[in-house]
Amino acid sequence: MPEKSAHRRKSTSGVSSLAEHVLELLASGQAATRTELAELLGAAPSTISLAVGQLVSLGLVAEHGTRSSTGGRPRKVLRLGGSDGFAVAAELGGKHAHVGVVLPGGGLTDVSTVPFLTADGPEAALPGLAETLTALAERHGRERLRGVGLCLPGPVDVASGIVTLPARMPGWNRFPIRDWLAERFEVPAAVENDANCMAVGEHTVQPAERRQSIMVKVGTGIGAGVIADGRLYRGGTGAAGEITHVRVEAAQDTPCSCGNTGCLETVASGAALVRILRGHGLDVTSTEDVVRLATDAHPEATRAVRQAGRYLGQVLAANVNFFNPDAVYLGGILSTLEPFVAAVRSQLYEGCHPLVTEHLVIERASLGADAGLVGAGQFALQRALAQALQTVTDQPGRRQHL
């Protein structure tokens, strides 16, 4: 298989894109041998062996035992050098934060939910969260902490590490959250929006052959993360997956949080369902209330949830036809409702070409509520690896061919 031209280029940091990809695949657990790396990266085995050999010499990758193979000699198993490290991560909600420890390969431990009032703003809310994450790090050995990751319910400018124009995070706009975390913990920090974190987290634990997928998070709002050729696809300005503001006929002129009218969010999100059910005289104040009623088979709530799933499925169908993914994963609190999931699935089969749905997997995220947490931790570990690679290759005489 010909080597992809992208792997011959240097990245913007001056470090080989191929070396970064190798470290990323090993960190996420998607590959553990040179053969698997060559297959996933579309690179010649000799090219992979050279890159791995250089990473081993730099101490960033280590060989750890062998794995038997059919019809050939045993393959050496690769792992990250010093892979006893970990990241601490948090996924922010409106009133709570989901926190935990993320290990290389996507392992997750010490998961809990703690109070966190996003509406208080970053200066008031972040110190308490930092104390919680510090306690987690100290429990596992602060000297082995490699990074800290944050999963946010709003748009993130990844290059600068700030939140940009978040509809549900008052007081957070343009706050330098990544720098704040890096300074507080003295390790690399990563911040990313929730849909992208969930997409990366779920991709980490799915079969390696599922190289293209769409993760849709449906909670109070709606977001989507796109995995293309095994990597998160951000788009030209980082806004890939922004399906929540697609215009839908059923929404008519209903005002949306983005300032426009008629967006998908106004008829298919948790916030929309609260508004719709309150209009029918039901006592609901949150998406959790909607889920509780639908779980109890309340007829009006169930009907509304099913209709929301249809609207989402209609918008998704156009994206699935265009992108032809291997899988569509559903996450967020509304994905816990079978009527909602069934309606989305039905619309996809109805609205997509048979060739597109022939082998399409449509299912709830296997990681459930932990998908975003795993993704945030993976982003942090990858950022730590990239910085470590940059550091060692910047040393005189160590650039070699990376």
N, C-alpha and C positions, 0 to 999 in steps of 0.2 A: 504494500500500500504506500503510495507516495507521501512523503512528509509534507505536512501542511505548512504553507509559506509563513503563516503567523508565528510559527515556532522558530523561524530563523531570525526573526526580528528581535531587537532589544526592546525591553519595555521602557516606559517613560522614566523609570528610576535607574536605568542603566543595567538592570539585571535581566538575564535571559528569561523570556516568557516561558520557554520550555521548562526551565528549572522551577519557576513559580508554579506551573501547572503540575509538575511532579509532586512537589511538596503539598499542594492543595489536595490532590487525589489520595495521597498517603494519609494526610490529616483527617480527611473525611471518611476514610475506611473503604472507599470505592475501589482501591487497587492495593495489592500487597506484594506483587511480583513485577519483574521487568516485563514479562510477557503481557500482563494485564495493562501495564502502563502504555506499552506500545500499541495495544489494541484500542484503548480508550483515547489516546492522543493522536492516533493515525500517523505515528512516526516510525521510522525504521528502527528495528531492534538494536542496531549498532549505535544509532544516535541516542537512544534511551540508555544503553549501557554506559556510554561516555558520560552523559549527564548524571546518572546515578553514581557512577564512580567518583565524579568530582564532588558531589554532595556528600558522599561517604567520607572523602578525604577532608572535607570541611567540618565534619562532625554533625551535620544536619540530618543525615540518614544513616541508619545502622542495619546490618544484616543480622537476622534473628532466626536461626533454624532453617529448615527446608520444608517444602510441601511437595508431596508426590504428584506426578503428572502421568497421564496415560501415554505410553509410547515414547517416552523420553526420560531424560535424567531429572532428578528432583530439582525443583526450582527454589532458589533462595528467597526467603520471606524478608521483606523490607519493612522497617518501621522508622518512625522519626527518631533522630538522635535525642536523647534526654526526654523520651516520650512519657516519663512519669509526671510531666507537668499537666496543668489544667487551667481552665478559665472559669471565672465566675460571671454569671449572666443574669439579666433581669428583663422581664417583659412588662411594660407599663400598661396599666388600665386606667380607668377613670378614678377608682377609689382604692384599688389594690395593685400590688406588683407580684408577679410570679417570679421566684428566684431559684437558683440552683447552681450546681457545679457541673461543668461540661468537660468531658475527657476527649482526647484525640480519638477519632473514629465514631464520634456521636454518642458515646456513653453519657448518661445523666444520673446524678445522684443528689441527695440532700435538697430535694425540691420542696418548696413551701410557698405559701401565700402570705404576704404581709401588708399591712395598711400603707397606702400611698395615695395622697390626694394630689392628682395632677393639676387640678385647678388652683392650687396654692402657688404655682409657679416654680421654676427650677431652684432658685436660691433657697426657698423654704423647704421644698420636698426632697431634694437630692441628698443633703447631708445625712438624713435618717436612713435612706436606702444604702448609702455608702457604708454606714456602720454595719448594716446587716450583711452586705457583701464582704466586708472586712472580716467579720466573724466567721463566715463560711471559709474564707481563704486561710485564716489562722487555724481552723479546725483540720484542714487538709495539708497544712504546711505552707506558710506564706512564702518561703523561699522557692517553692515550686510553682507559684502563680505566674502564668505566662501572659495573661491578658484579661480584659474585662469587656463584656459586650452588653449592649442595650438595644432592646427591641421596642420601637416607638410607634404609637398609633397616629402617625402623621408623616408627611413628606420629609425626606431627609436629603440634604446636599452632601453626598458621600465624600466629595473632594475636600470640603471644608469641615465636615463633621458637625453641621448645624441643622436644626429643624427649620423648614421653610414654609411659612403660611399655613400652619396646622389649624384645621377647622375646630378640633376638639381639644386643643392644648393651649388655652389662654395664657399669655405671658411667656411662652416658650419660643416665640418666633425669633430666629437668628441667635439664639443663645448658644455659645460655643461648648456644647455638651461633651464632645469627644475630648477636647483639650482639658476640660474640667476633670473628667475621669482619669485621663492619663497623668495629670499632675497629682491628683489625689492618691492614686494607686502606684504610680511610678512604674507602670508597665504599659505596653501598647493597648489602646482602647479602640473599639469599633462601635459605631451606631448605625442602625439601619431601620427602615420601616417594617412594620409587622408582617405584611404579606411576603416581602422578600425574605425575611428571616424564616418564615414558615416554609417557603418554597425550598430554601437551602437545607433546612433541618429535615424535612420530609425526604428530599432527594438523597440525603446521606444514608438513610436506612432502607431505601427501595432497591430492587434488583438493578444491577449495573446496566442491563440492556435498556432500561427505560431512560433514554437520553433526552427526551423532549417531554415536558410536562407543564401544566398550568395549575397553580395552587390558588384557590379562591378562598379568602377569609370573609365570612359573613357574620358580623356581629352588629353592633350599633351602626357601623358603617360597612362599606364593601371595599375590598382591595384584592389585587391579584399579583402574583409573582410568576415569572416565566423562566423556565429552565430550557435553554437551547443548546444542544450538543453537550449536555452534561454540565453547563455552567450557567450561572444567573445571567439573564439578559436584561440590561438596564435601558437600552434604547439610546437615542442620540442625546437626550437631556436628562436621562435618569427617570423618565416618567412611564416606562413600559409597564403595561398591566393596569393602567388607569381606566378600568372599565366602568367605574362607579358613575362617571359623568357622561356616559353614552346616552344620547337622547332616545327615549322610548315613547311610542305613541300613547300608551295608557297613562303616562304621567302628565300629559297635556301641559298646562302652564303652572304646575305646582313648583313653588320656589325651592331651589336647592342651596345648600350651604356654600357652593362655589360661586353663587351670584347669578347663575343662569336658571332656567326653568326646564322642567320636563326630564330631568336626569334619572337614570336607573335607581340611584340612591333614594329618590323620593317615593318609590313604590316597592322596593325589594329589601331595604335594610331594616335592621332592628328598630332604628329610630322611626322609620316610616310606619312600621307595624304598630308601634306605640301610638302614633298619631291616628292611624286608621281605626284601631280598636277603641281608643278614647272617643272617637267620633261616633262609635256605635254604642257608647254609654258604658263601656267596661272600665273597671278601676285598675288601670295599668299605668305605671310610671317609668318602667325600665324594660329593656329587652329580656331581662331575667323573668319579669312578670309574664311577658308574652310566652316564653318557653314553658313556664309553669302551667299556664292555661292550656297550651297545646298538648303538653305531656298528659294532662288530665282529660284530654279529648274534648275540650270545650269546642262546640261546633263552630262558633264565629271565629275563634282564634285559629282553629285548624284550617278553616276555609281561607283565612287571610294568609296564613303561612304557606299553604299550598300555592296560592296565587303568586306570592312573592317568589317562590321557587320557579314558577313558570316564566316570570319576567326575567329572572336571572338566566334561566336556561336559554331564552330567546337571544339574549345578548351574547352569551357564551357560544352559542351555535355558530354565529358568524366568525368568531375568533378561532374556534376549533376547525371549521372548514378551511380557514386561511392557513392556520399554523400546522394542522395535522399532527397533534401531539400523541405520544404513547399513552398518556394518562392525564386525567383531570382529578385533582384532589380537592375535597371540600373541607374547610376548617372553620373555626369560629363557633360561637354558641348556637347559631341556627342550624349548623350541620349536625347537631345532636338530635334533630327532629326528623323522623323518617318521612313524614309527608313532604317536608321541604326537599330532602335529598331525592325522593322518588319523583317529584315534579321536575327538578333540574335534569335528572337522568332521562325522563320521558321526553322533555323538550330537545335534548341533544340528539336522541335517536330519531326524533321526528324532523328536526331541522337540519341535520347534517347528511352529507352524502354517504351512502353505504360503505364506500371504500375507506372513508375517514373513521367510521365507527366500527369497522370489522373487528379490529383488535383493540379498540380503545378501552382503557380501564377507567371507570368512573366510580370513585369510592371516597369514603371519609378518610381524612389524614390518619395514618396508622399511629402516629405519635399523639394524636388528639391535641389536648391543650398544651402539650409540651413541645410541639413542633417549633414554635417561635423561639423558645428558650434554647433549644438545641442549635438552631440557626444562628442566634446571636453569639453563642459560645464558639461556633465554628468560624464565624467572621473574625472574632477576637483572636483565635488561635492562628488563623491564616495571616492576619495582620502581623502577629508576633513573628511568624516564620519569615514573612517577607522582609521585615526589618532585620531579622537575624541574618538572612541571606545577603541583604544589602551591606550590612556591617562587615561581614567576613570578606566579601568580594571587593570592598573598598580598601582593604588592607593592601599595602604595597606588596606586589609579587603574588597576590592571591586571586587575581581576576581570571586567569587561565582562559577557558573558552565558555564560561557560563554566560 
